[in-house]
Amino acid sequence: MSTSRKQNRLDPSMLDSETLGEVVRFLSTKNSPALINEHGKRIDLPKPIFNTLLRILKQMQAGKAIVMMPEEETFTSQAAANHLGVSRQYLVNLLENNEIPFHNVGTHRRVYFKDLLEYEHKRDGDRHQSLDKLMKDIDDANLYDSSYQGED
C-alpha cells in the first residue's frame, strides 16, 4: 500500500472503543454540529459533511476500517476487477465492450474509480429493475402465495 493510501486509511484501532462510542453518541444528538477553532470562531458543519463524518465513525465503531479515495484515483485492471468482485478477464471484456471507460498507460489499462462507481450504480440499478420485473411477473401470474409460512 502506498504511503498516501496508508495516510488515507482510518483504522478503528486508532481510537479506543470508549472514545469512539462517546463521539458517535455526541454526534447522534439533535444539536447542530459545529467546529470551533483555537480563537473561538465557530462555524456550523454543513449537513453533507456531518452525515459523512457520522457514517465514517459508525463504520469504525462497527470495527471496519475506512479508506478515503478521490474519484480520480486510477485502478489497474486487476484492482478494478477485485473492487467489482469479478475476474480480471471479465473486467477486460467489460472494458473492451466499452461498458466501462478506460485509458492506457503504456500497454496497461487503467480505470478511474469514478467510472467503476458509475458502472456499479448502473449494474445495481439494472439488477433491481430485473428483480422488480420478475416479482411483477410472478404476482401477475398469481404464482406467489403470501400466506405461505414455510415448513414447520
Residue pairs with C-beta under 8 A, 6 or more apart in sequence:
1 9
5 67
5 69
8 67
8 68
8 69
9 65
9 66
9 67
9 68
10 56
10 60
10 65
10 66
10 67
10 68
11 60
11 65
12 20
12 60
12 61
12 63
12 64
12 65
15 23
15 60
17 61
20 57
20 60
20 61
21 61
23 57
24 54
24 57
24 58
24 61
27 33
27 50
27 53
27 54
27 57
28 54
32 44
32 45
33 44
33 45
33 50
34 42
34 43
34 44
34 45
35 42
35 43
35 45
36 42
45 53
56 66
59 66
60 66
69 113
70 113
71 112
71 113
71 114
71 117
72 112
72 113
72 114
73 112
73 113
74 105
74 110
74 111
74 112
74 113
75 83
75 110
75 111
75 112
75 113
75 116
76 108
76 109
76 110
77 88
77 91
77 92
77 95
77 102
77 108
77 109
77 110
77 111
78 88
80 91
80 100
80 111
80 116
81 87
81 88
81 90
81 91
83 116
84 91
84 116
84 119
84 120
86 94
91 100
92 109
94 100
94 119
95 102
95 109
95 111
99 119
100 111
100 115
100 116
100 119
101 111
101 112
101 115
102 109
102 110
102 111
102 115
103 109
103 110
104 110
135 144
138 144
